[in-house]
Amino acid sequence: MLLAVDVGNTQTALGLYDGERLTDHWRLATDVTRTGDELTVLLGGLLDPDSVDAICLSTTVPILLREWERLAERWAHASLLAVGPGVRTGIPIRYDDPREVGPDRIVNSVAAKARFGAPVIVVDFGTSTNFDVVSPAGEYVGGVLAPGIETSMDALFATAARLVRVEYVEPASVVGKTTVAGLQSGLVYGFAGQVDGIVAAIRGELDAPDAPVVATGGLAELVAPHSSAIEHVDPFLTLDGLRMVWELNR
């Protein structure tokens, strides 16, 4: 079976695939100080290494690449494919310097194109909110990077002494009658408005007013119902993209 691993700046998502079927999945905190041995102990509590035939990895934390290579070699005794320059993705990348593009952004676009055709827009709610664009010609043409929800809220709490951390949930109404409700409203409707505005600009530039929008990432399901642009939510889009890239390169 294939273990798909997406190492983000804040969280690491893992999915175990039997062919095209996702049989199990986990989400862990990303720790840049974690060694390959520590990863071995951690994953050993989740799954049997004998069940892993191969690992496909996307990481935005380069320092952890070597540790995952050690885990693949010593624990799973499996081949590891790290998505990056030289790896076939099946999608032309029209970017000034393709090496600058995060591998998660590419695999998201691969999966979105396979699911919804081209053009398509991906909104990934992570440490940053990434908008990735596949053109009508089926090419990855770039995107938009904005501060992520948790990143933005952490900055707000750190600089405003009278504001308190709030639970990330949908408020009862747009107009908040408490500080907590007001913050929650700003979070949900503020980021939904950001998505709608950026997507409208992207569609206009593509001359593709009906380009579908798929959202992924930890807080996608919170924001999506309040966005007029988001049509689909797929929490496993990145993992599926990794599986597709692995199949293309195996």
N, C-alpha and C positions, 0 to 999 in steps of 0.2 A: 504494500500500500504506500501511497504518497503522503508525506507530511508537508503541508504548505505552511510557511511561517512568514508573517509580516511583522517585522520589528520596527515599530514606530518610535518617536521620541518619548512618548508617554506610556504607551501600552504595546504589548506584543500579542498578536492574534495567531492562533494555531488551528489548523483544520486537518483532519485525517480523512483521506479519500480512498475509496475502493472503486477504481475506475472513475466515473463521473459523479459518483454518489458520495456526498459528505456524510461520513458515519459518526463523527464526533468533532467537537470544537471546544476551545478554551481561550480565555483572555487573561493575560498576566501583566503585571507592572513591568515596564522596561527599566532595568538597572544597568547603567553603563559600566559599573565596577564588577559585574557578575562574570565569573570565569567559566570556561568550558566545563570544568569539574562541577561547579555549582549548578550549571544548567543541566548537567547529567543527573544530578540528584533531584532537581526540581521536576524534570520531565519523567524521571523514573517513577514518580508518584502518580503520574497521569496516564501513562500508556506503556505497553510492553515493547521494548526496543526491537524484539524479533518480528513485530508486526510492521516495522518501517523498512521499506525497500529503497526509498529514495526521499530526499528532502529538496524542496524548491524554496529558496529564500529571497525575500525582499527586505532590505534594511536601509533605513535612513540614518543609522548610527554606525558609521564605518568601523569604529573600534571594536564592535561586537562581531564583525564578520569572521575574524580568525577564531573566536571562541565557538561559534557555531560550526566552523569547519572541524574543530577538535571534537566537538560533540558527535558530529556525523561519523567521523573516523573511529573514535574510541568506543562510543556507546551504541550507536545504531549499526556500525559497520556498513554504512550506506553511502551511495554517491550523493553529492550535494551540488545543486545548480544555483548559483547566486545571480539574480537578474541584474544585468548591467551591460556595458559596452561589449559588443561581440556576441551577445545572446540573441537568437532569433525571436522576434515577437510577433511577426506576421502583420505588423502595422508600420508603414513608413513614418519616420519621425522628422518633421519639418521644424527644427528648433535650431537656433544659431549655434549652440553648443550642446549637442545631445547628452554630453556627460553631466550637465548641470541638472537634468531632469531626474527627480526622485523615481526610483524603480516602482514604487507603489502607484505613482501617477500613471506610469505606462501600463502596468498590469490592470489597473482600473479601466483604462481606455480600451484595452484588448477585450476585457470581459463585456464592457458596455456595447462595444461595436458588435460582438458576437451575438448579444442578446437582442439589441434594438436596431441594429443597422447603423448607417451613417446618413446624415450627421447625428451626433449625440453629444450631450454635455453631462459630465459627472461632477457632482458636488460631494466632496469628502469632508465630513466634520471630524477633524482630528485636532492635533496641537495647533495646526493652522487650518483654515477652511480653504480647501483647494478646489478650484474650478478647472476641469480639464476638458479640452475640446477636440472632438474628432470631426473633421470637415466633411462636407458632402462627398468629397473624393475618397473618404475613408482614411485620411492621414491625420496623425497627431500633430496639431498645429500650435500647441501651447495652452496657456490658460491664465488664471488669475489666482494670486495668493493673498489671503486676508488673515488677520489674527483669528485664531480659533476661539470658540465659545469659552472654554475653561481658561485659556490664556488671558482673554480679555477680562473676564470676571475676576481672576486672581489679581490682575493689575489694578482693577478698580478697588477691590477690598484692601489692597496693600497701601493705596494712596488716599483713601477716604476714611478717616478715623471713625466716623459715626455709622458707617455701613458694615453690616454683618454678613457673613457667608450664608447663602441660602441653598436650599435643596433645589436641584434642577428638575422642576416639575411645571406642568401647565398651570397658569393662574386661573382663578375662577372668573375673572373678567379682565378686559384690557386696562381699565382704569383701576389702579390699585389703591386700596384704602388703608394699607399699612406699608411700611418701608419694605418688608419682605415681599409682599404682593407686587409692589411697584418694580422691584428688582427682577422678579420672575417674569413680569410682563415685558420689561425691557429686553430681557434675555430672549424670550420666545419670539415676540413680535419684531424686535429689533433685528434679529438675525434672519427671520423669515423675510423681512423687507429688504435686507441686504441681498439675499439670494435672488429675490424677484428682480431687483434693480440690475444686478450684474448679469443675470441670465438674459434679461431684455436687451442689454447692450451687446452681449455676445451674439444673440440671434440676429440682431440688426447688422452686425459686422459680417456675419456669415451669409446674410441674405437668406436665412433659413428660419422663418418665424415659427415653424412647427417642430423644430428640433426637440426631440424628447429629452427629458432631464431625469437622471437617476441619482438618488442620494444614498450615501453609505457612511459608515463611521458611527461611533458610539452614541451621539446625540441626534442622529438623523431622524429617528422616529418621533422625537420631541418637537422638532421644528417643522418637519414636512407637512403635517396637517394644516399649518397656518401659512403655507407658501402656495401661491397660485401657480408657480412654475414647476414645482417638483411633482412628477407624475408617478414615479416608482421609487420604492425604498428597498434596497437589497443589502442587508448587513454582511453578507458573505461575498460581495462583489470582488474584493481584493483577493481573497483566498481562491475563488473560482478563476480569476485571471492568472494566478500563479499556476494552478493546475493546467490551464490552457497553454501557458508558455512552456511548462515542463513537457507536455505531450508533443509540442512542436519541436522540441530539442532532443527528445529521448532517442 
